[in-house]
Amino acid sequence: MSASLAYPLSAQYFKLHLPSSASPAIGIPRVPSDNDLGRDLNRSTLVQAPAPSGVIPRGYRTPFPFDEDVFDPTHVSNEINHVLSKYEDAADHLAGITLGTSTVPTPNITIPIPDVLRGNVMPLNGHFERNLDLLYYGEIKVGTPAQSLTVQVDTGSADLWIPVNCPKEGTFEESYGRGHVSGTVASDVVSIAGLSVKDQVFGAATEKSEEFSRDPNNGLLGLAFQDIAQTGQPTFFENLVEKRRIPPLFSVHLTRRKKDGSELCFGCSDETKTIGDRIWVPLLSRSYWTVFMDGISVDESRTVNTSLIAAIDTGTSLIYVPDSVADDFYAQIPGSRKVTQFGPNFHSYPCTSKIAPSLTFNDRRFTLDLRDFNLGRTGYGSPDCVGGVMALGDLGDNLAIIGAEFIKSWYTTFDYAETGRIGFSPSINQGR
């Protein structure tokens, strides 16, 4: 393939934050059935005592691994490291934002948005292991002649990164929480879902560590704003909007533990993926896709009031809030506690708790699905489950990261026009 350097006169360096494929959007895998022989997640113990590790008791009929409802911290611990690295510069990009419920009207959809046009849809593959949704990725074509590659879609970053061979005049080399990549900064024609940008700038990686080599996708497609791009150049989506190839928006549908069915709709909205009206929330910043988060609730009667900048991030799996907010949230659930054996970011709660978690954006409440919030039991036969709202750690006291755990329940439209806004429609996943 041919590719020309965007900056041929000097070596170029940029920082790429790749969402970890070991970063699950996790939930309990299924509604228990009569065939589960007492392995009902709403009960505090197993009817039959567990056998030694790796051994399934005689007569124990199960269609899934014996320990599937027991939490494995490996994937989430990796994601925590990734999130801390990915958002380490967020405070600089988000400085000066005044927080509070916006007086800008946020009604249900008030202007026409093109319904899905098949030529504008990027089908996405869901990658999951056991009951863990790890990432969502789709096909792109790069260069002349076109080379087909796959990229993870990430609204929490703004760079395109792919492993292609390009001239080695400019270079980058960066490390992440779980590995590193290096290569050149280049530009060439990039095509997605029948839409093309002639001189799209991207990172052309020539080397990547083993951690990234295990991922099913080749690279990453950043869909946030140019303001946070390490190359300083417009994203693929922004170039399409500037050239008036599409209306200034895109929409995302993420499935739950399915290989196919997810999609990214450029310039359109696929109403077949929703079961209700769209609710608009005004954008706080044209850097990350951020909205005002003014509450997090255990149910309708137990709410923690917050004043947070919430980044809606398809490249992150779980929900992350400041430590104090996480502590206050779980304090509303009797029997909850920190799970120190997994690390300082984790909390557990009694699996039998009657809860209906939700997030509030700009005074509008959005529910979570317990299949995504419940990450699994703390151990074999334990009455406690790990919760999907994580303590954020060292990223300050006013930032929240809202990942696929939320987006799977809410079809999300990212509107780039004017001051910007994000629309949430109940996903068809809510009825399944």
For each residue, the residues with C-beta under 8 A, 3 or more apart:
1: 142 143 144 145 146 147 164 165 188
2: 143 144 188
3: 142 143 164 165 166 167 186 187 188 204
4: 8 167 186 187 188 199
5: 8 12 166 167 169 170 184 185 186 187
6: 12 170 185 186 187 201 231 233
7: 10 12 170 185
8: 4 5 169 170
9:
10: 7 170
11: 169 170 171
12: 5 6 7 170 171 172 184 185 231
13: 171 172 173 174
14: 159 172 174 185 203 229 230 231 232
15: 174 230
16: 157 159 161 172 174 176 181 203 220 230
17: 82 85 86 156 157 176
18: 82 152 161 176 181 212 219 220
19: 23 82 86 135 152 154 156 157 220 315 316
20: 23 78 79 81 82 177 178
21: 127 134 135 152 214 215 216 217
22: 74 75 78 79 134 178
23: 19 20 75 76 78 79 82 134 135 316 317 318
24: 75 76 79 128 129 132 133 134 317 318
25: 132 133 134 254 317 318 372 403 404 405 408
26: 75 76 131 132 133 317 318 372 375 376 388 405
27: 131 133 256 257 369 370 371 372 373 374 375 388 405
28: 41 69 131 370 371 374 376
29: 64 68 69 130 131 257 371
30: 33 64 131
31:
32: 36 39 40 41 42
33: 30 36
34:
35: 61 62 63
36: 32 33 39 40 62
37: 47 48 60 61 62
38: 43 46 47 48
39: 32 36 46 47 62 69
40: 32 36 43
41: 28 32 69 351 374 377 385
42: 32 351 352
43: 38 40 46 47 352
44: 350 351 352 383
45: 381 383
46: 38 39 43 49 50 380 381
47: 37 38 39 43
48: 37 38 57 60
49: 46 381
50: 46 57 66 380 381
51: 55 56 57 60 66
52: 55
53: 67
54: 66
55: 51 52 66
56: 51 60 62 66
57: 48 50 51 60
58:
59:
60: 37 48 51 56 57 66
61: 35 37
62: 35 36 37 39 56 66
63: 35
64: 29 30 68 130 131
65: 68 130
66: 50 51 54 55 56 60 62
67: 53 70 380
68: 29 64 65 130 131 376
69: 28 29 39 41 131 376 377
70: 67 376 377 378 379 380 382
71: 342 375 376 377 378 385 386
72: 75 376
73: 76 77 342 343 346
74: 22 77 78
75: 22 23 24 26 72 78 79 132 134
76: 23 24 26 73 79 80 318 342 345 346 375 390
77: 73 74 80 81 342 343
78: 20 22 23 74 75 81 82 177 178
79: 20 22 23 24 75 76 82 83 316 317 318
80: 76 77 83 84 320 343 345 390 393
81: 20 77 78 84 85 177 178
82: 17 18 19 20 23 78 79 85 86 176 177 178 316
83: 79 80 86 87 316 320 392 395 401
84: 80 81 87 88 177 393 394 395
85: 17 81 82 88 176 177
86: 17 19 82 83 156 157 315 316
87: 83 84 90 156 311 395 399 401
88: 84 85 395
89: 92 93 228
90: 87 93 94 288 311 395 396 399
91: 94 95 395 396 399
92: 89 95
93: 89 90 227 228 285 287 288
94: 90 91 97 284 285 287 288 290 309 399
95: 91 92
96:
97: 94 284 285 290 309
98:
99: 284 292 307 308 309 398
100: 292 307
101: 292 294 362 363
102: 106 282 292 362
103:
104: 282 419
105:
106: 102 279 280 281 282 362 364 421
107: 110 280
108: 277 278 279 280
109: 113 277 278 280 423
110: 107 280
111:
112:
113: 109 247 249 268 269 413
114: 117 247 267 268 269
115: 268 269 270 271
116: 120 121 265 268 269 270 271 272
117: 114 120 121 267 268
118: 121
119: 193 194 195
120: 116 117 193 194 195 246 265 266 267 268
121: 116 117 118 193 263 264 265 266 268 270
122: 138 139 153 192 193 263 264 265 266
123: 138 139 260 262 263
124: 136 137 138 153 254 262 263 264
125: 136 137 138 150 216 259 260 262
126: 133 135 136 254 255 257 258 259 260 261 262
127: 21 133 134 135 136 137 215 216 217 259
128: 24 131 132 133 134 257 259
129: 24 132 134
130: 29 64 65 68
131: 26 27 28 29 30 64 68 69 128 257 376
132: 24 25 26 75 128 129
133: 24 25 26 27 126 127 128 254 256 257 317 404 408
134: 21 22 23 24 25 75 127 128 129 317
135: 19 21 23 126 127 152 215 216 217 315 317
136: 124 125 126 127 152 153 254 262 314 404
137: 124 125 127 150 151 152 153 216 217
138: 122 123 124 125 150 151 153 192 264
139: 122 123 148 149 150 192
140: 148 149 150 151 162 190 191 192 221
141: 146 147 148 149 190 191 192
142: 1 3 146 147 149 162 164 188 189 190 191 202
143: 1 2 3 146 147 164 188 189
144: 1 2 188 189
145: 1
146: 1 141 142 143 189 191
147: 1 141 142 143 164
148: 139 140 141
149: 139 140 141 142 162 163 164 218 219
150: 125 137 138 139 140 216 217 218 219
151: 137 138 140 160 161 162 217 218 219 220 221
152: 18 19 21 135 136 137 215 217 219 220 221 315
153: 122 124 136 137 138 221 223 252 264 314 315
154: 19 157 220 221 222 223 224 313 314 315
155: 223 224 252 289 312 313 314 315 414
156: 17 19 86 87 222 224 288 289 311 313 314 315 316 401
157: 16 17 19 86 154 220 222 224 228 315
158: 222 223 224 225 226 227 228 229 230 235
159: 14 16 202 203 220 222 229 230 231 235
160: 151 190 200 201 202 203 219 220 221 222 235 236
161: 16 18 151 181 202 203 205 219 220 222
162: 140 142 149 151 202 203 204 205 218 219
163: 149 183 204 205 206 208 218 219
164: 1 3 142 143 147 149 186 204 205
165: 1 3 204 206
166: 3 5 183 184 186 188 204 206
167: 3 4 5 184 186
168: 171 184 206
169: 5 8 11 184
170: 5 6 7 8 10 11 12 184 185 186
171: 11 12 13 168 182 183 184 185
172: 12 13 14 16 181 182 183 184 185 203
173: 13 180 181 182
174: 13 14 15 16 180 181 182
175: 179 180
176: 16 17 18 82 85 179 180 181
177: 20 78 81 82 84 85
178: 20 22 78 81 82 211
179: 175 176 208 209 210 211 212
180: 173 174 175 176 208 209
181: 16 18 161 172 173 174 176 203 205 207 208 209 212
182: 171 172 173 174 205 206 207 208
183: 163 166 171 172 203 204 205 206 207
184: 5 12 166 167 168 169 170 171 172 203 204 206
185: 5 6 7 12 14 170 171 172 201 202 203 204 231
186: 3 4 5 6 164 166 167 170 201 202 203 204
187: 3 4 5 6 199 200 201 202
188: 1 2 3 4 142 143 144 166 199 200 202
189: 142 143 144 146 196 197 198 199 200
190: 140 141 142 160 196 197 200 202 236
191: 140 141 142 146 194 195 196 197
192: 122 138 139 140 141 195 221 236 266
193: 119 120 121 122 264 266
194: 119 120 191
195: 119 120 191 192 240 245 246 266
196: 189 190 191
197: 189 190 191 200 236 239 240 243
198: 189
199: 4 187 188 189
200: 160 187 188 189 190 197 236 239
201: 6 160 185 186 187 231 233 234
202: 142 159 160 161 162 185 186 187 188 190 231
203: 14 16 159 160 161 162 172 181 183 184 185 186 230 231
204: 3 162 163 164 165 166 183 184 185 186
205: 161 162 163 164 181 182 183 208 219
206: 163 165 166 168 182 183 184
207: 181 182 183
208: 163 179 180 181 182 205 212 213
209: 179 180 181 212 213
210: 179 213 214
211: 178 179 214
212: 18 179 181 208 209 215
213: 208 209 210
214: 21 210 211
215: 21 127 135 152 212
216: 21 125 127 135 137 150
217: 21 127 135 137 150 151 152 220
218: 149 150 151 162 163
219: 18 149 150 151 152 160 161 162 163 205
220: 16 18 19 151 152 154 157 159 160 161 217 315
221: 140 151 152 153 154 160 192 236
222: 154 156 157 158 159 160 161 229 235
223: 153 154 155 158 235 236 237 250 314 414
224: 154 155 156 157 158 228 229 235 287 288 289
225: 158 228 229 235 238 286 287 288 289
226: 158 229 232 233 234 235 238
227: 93 158 286 287
228: 89 93 157 158 224 225 287 288
229: 14 158 159 222 224 225 226 232 233 234 235
230: 14 15 16 158 159 203
231: 6 12 14 159 185 201 202 203
232: 14 226 229
233: 6 201 226 229
234: 201 226 229 238 239 242
235: 158 159 160 222 223 224 225 226 229 238 239
236: 160 190 192 197 200 221 223 239 240
237: 223 240 241 250 266 416
238: 225 226 234 235 241 242 416
239: 197 200 234 235 236 242 243
240: 195 197 236 237 243 245 246 266 267
241: 237 238 244 245 246 248 416
242: 234 238 239
243: 197 239 240
244: 241
245: 195 240 241 267
246: 120 195 240 241 250 266 267 268
247: 113 114 267 268
248: 241 267 415 416 417
249: 113 267 268 269 413 414 415 416 417
250: 223 237 246 264 265 266 267 268 413 414
251: 264 265 268 269 270 411 412 413 414
252: 153 155 263 264 265 314 407 411 412 414
253: 261 262 263 265 270 273 411 427
254: 25 124 126 133 136 262 314 404 407 408 427
255: 126 258 260 261 262 408 429
256: 27 133 369 371 372 408 429 432
257: 27 29 126 128 131 133
258: 126 255 261 262
259: 125 126 127 128
260: 123 125 126 255
261: 126 253 255 258
262: 123 124 125 126 136 253 254 255 258
263: 121 122 123 124 252 253 270 273
264: 121 122 124 138 153 193 250 251 252
265: 116 120 121 122 250 251 252 253 268 269 270
266: 120 121 122 192 193 195 237 240 246 250
267: 114 117 120 240 245 246 247 248 249 250
268: 113 114 115 116 117 120 121 246 247 249 250 251 265
269: 113 114 115 116 249 251 265 278 411 413
270: 115 116 121 251 253 263 265 273 274 411
271: 115 116 274
272: 116 428
273: 253 263 270 411 427 428
274: 270 271 278 411 425 426 427 428
275: 425 426 427 428 430 431
276: 425 426
277: 108 109 425
278: 108 109 269 274 413 423 424 425
279: 106 108 364 366 423 424 425
280: 106 107 108 109 110 415 421 422 423
281: 106 291 292 361 362 364 421 422 423 424
282: 102 104 106 291 292 362 419 420 421
283: 286 289 290 291 415 419 420 421 422
284: 94 97 99 290 291 292 309
285: 93 94 97 288 290 309
286: 225 227 283 420
287: 93 94 224 225 227 228 290
288: 90 93 94 156 224 225 228 285 311 313
289: 155 156 224 225 283 311 312 313 414 422
290: 94 97 283 284 285 287 309 310 311 312
291: 281 282 283 284 310 312 361 362 422
292: 99 100 101 102 281 282 284 307 308 309 310 361 362
293: 296 306 308 309 310 359 360 361 400 402
294: 101 305 306 307 308 360 361 362 363
295: 303 304 305 306 359 360 365
296: 293 303 304 306 321 325 329 357 358 359 360 389
297: 300 302 303 304 356 357 358 359 360 365
298: 302 303 329 332 333 355 356 357
299: 302 354 355 356 357 358
300: 297 356
301:
302: 297 298 299 332 333
303: 295 296 297 298 360
304: 295 296 297 325 328 329 332
305: 294 295
306: 293 294 295 296 321 325 400
307: 99 100 292 294 398
308: 99 292 293 294 321 322 325 398 399 400
309: 94 97 99 284 285 290 292 293 398 399 400
310: 290 291 292 293 359 361 399 400 401 402
311: 87 90 156 288 289 290 399 400 401 402
312: 155 289 290 291 402 406 407 412 414 422
313: 154 155 156 288 289 316 401 402 403
314: 136 153 154 155 156 223 252 254 403 404 407
315: 19 86 135 152 153 154 155 156 157 220 403
316: 19 23 79 82 83 86 156 313 320 401 402 403 404
317: 23 24 25 26 79 133 134 135 403 404 405
318: 23 24 25 26 76 79 388 389 390 403 405
319: 359 368 388 389 390 400 401 402 403 405 406
320: 80 83 316 389 390 391 392 400 401 403
321: 296 306 308 325 326 329 389 390 391 392 400
322: 308 325 326 391 392 395 396 397 398 399 400
323: 326 327 344 391 392 393
324: 327 328 397
325: 296 304 306 308 321 322 328 329 400
326: 321 322 323 329 330 345 347 389 390 391 392
327: 323 324 330 331 347 391
328: 304 324 325 331 332
329: 296 298 304 321 325 326 332 333 389
330: 326 327 333 336 337 347 349 387 389
331: 327 328 336
332: 298 302 304 328 329
333: 298 302 329 330 336 349 350 353 355
334: 350 353
335: 349 350 353 384
336: 330 331 333 347 348 349 350 387
337: 330 347 348 384
338: 344 346 347 348
339: 342 343 346 347 348 378 384 386
340: 343 344
341: 378
342: 71 73 76 77 339 345 346 386
343: 73 77 80 339 340 346
344: 323 338 340 391 393
345: 76 80 326 342 390 391 392 393
346: 73 76 338 339 342 343 386 390 391
347: 326 327 330 336 337 338 339 386 387 389 391
348: 336 337 338 339 378 384 385 386 387
349: 330 333 335 336 353 355 384 385 387
350: 44 333 334 335 336 353 383 384 385
351: 41 42 44 374 377 382 383 384 385
352: 42 43 44 383
353: 333 334 335 349 350
354: 299
355: 298 299 333 349 370
356: 297 298 299 300 367 370
357: 296 297 298 299 367 368 370 373 389
358: 296 297 299 365 366 367 368
359: 293 295 296 297 310 319 365 366 368 402 406
360: 293 294 295 296 297 303 363 364 365 366
361: 281 291 292 293 294 310 364 366 424
362: 101 102 106 281 282 291 292 294
363: 101 294 360
364: 106 279 281 360 361
365: 295 297 358 359 360
366: 279 358 359 360 361 406 409 410 424
367: 356 357 358 409
368: 319 357 358 359 372 373 388 405 406 409
369: 27 256 372 373 408 409 429 430
370: 27 28 355 356 357 373 374
371: 27 28 29 256 374
372: 25 26 27 256 368 369 388 405 406 408 409
373: 27 357 368 369 370 387 388 389 405
374: 27 28 41 351 370 371 385 386 387 388
375: 26 27 71 76 385 386 387 388
376: 26 28 68 69 70 71 72 131 385 386
377: 41 69 70 71 351 380 381 382 384 385 386
378: 70 71 339 341 348 382 384 385 386
379: 70 382
380: 46 50 67 70 377
381: 45 46 49 50 377
382: 70 351 377 378 379 385
383: 44 45 350 351 352
384: 335 337 339 348 349 350 351 377 378
385: 41 71 348 349 350 351 374 375 376 377 378 382
386: 71 339 342 346 347 348 374 375 376 377 378
387: 330 336 347 348 349 373 374 375
388: 26 27 318 319 368 372 373 374 375 405
389: 296 318 319 320 321 326 329 330 347 357 373
390: 76 80 318 319 320 321 326 345 346
391: 320 321 322 323 326 327 344 345 346 347
392: 83 320 321 322 323 326 345 395 399 400 401
393: 80 84 323 344 345
394: 84
395: 83 84 87 88 90 91 322 392 399
396: 90 91 322 399
397: 322 324
398: 99 307 308 309 322
399: 87 90 91 94 308 309 310 311 322 392 395 396
400: 293 306 308 309 310 311 319 320 321 322 325 392
401: 83 87 156 310 311 313 316 319 320 392
402: 293 310 311 312 313 316 319 359 405 406 407
403: 25 313 314 315 316 317 318 319 320 406 407
404: 25 133 136 254 314 316 317 407 408
405: 25 26 27 317 318 319 368 372 373 388 402 408
406: 312 319 359 366 368 372 402 403 409 410
407: 252 254 312 314 402 403 404 410 412
408: 25 133 254 255 256 369 372 404 405 427 429
409: 366 367 368 369 372 406 426 427 429 430
410: 366 406 407 424 425 426 427
411: 251 252 253 269 270 273 274 424 425 426 427 428
412: 251 252 312 407 422 423 424 425
413: 113 249 250 251 269 278 422 423 424 425
414: 155 223 249 250 251 252 289 312 422
415: 248 249 280 283 420 421 422 423
416: 237 238 241 248 249 420
417: 248 249 420
418:
419: 104 282 283
420: 282 283 286 415 416 417
421: 106 280 281 282 283 415
422: 280 281 283 289 291 312 412 413 414 415
423: 109 278 279 280 281 412 413 415
424: 278 279 281 361 366 410 411 412 413
425: 274 275 276 277 278 279 410 411 412 413
426: 274 275 276 409 410 411 430
427: 253 254 273 274 275 408 409 410 411 430
428: 272 273 274 275 411 431 432
429: 255 256 369 408 409 432
430: 275 369 409 426 427
431: 275 428
432: 256 428 429
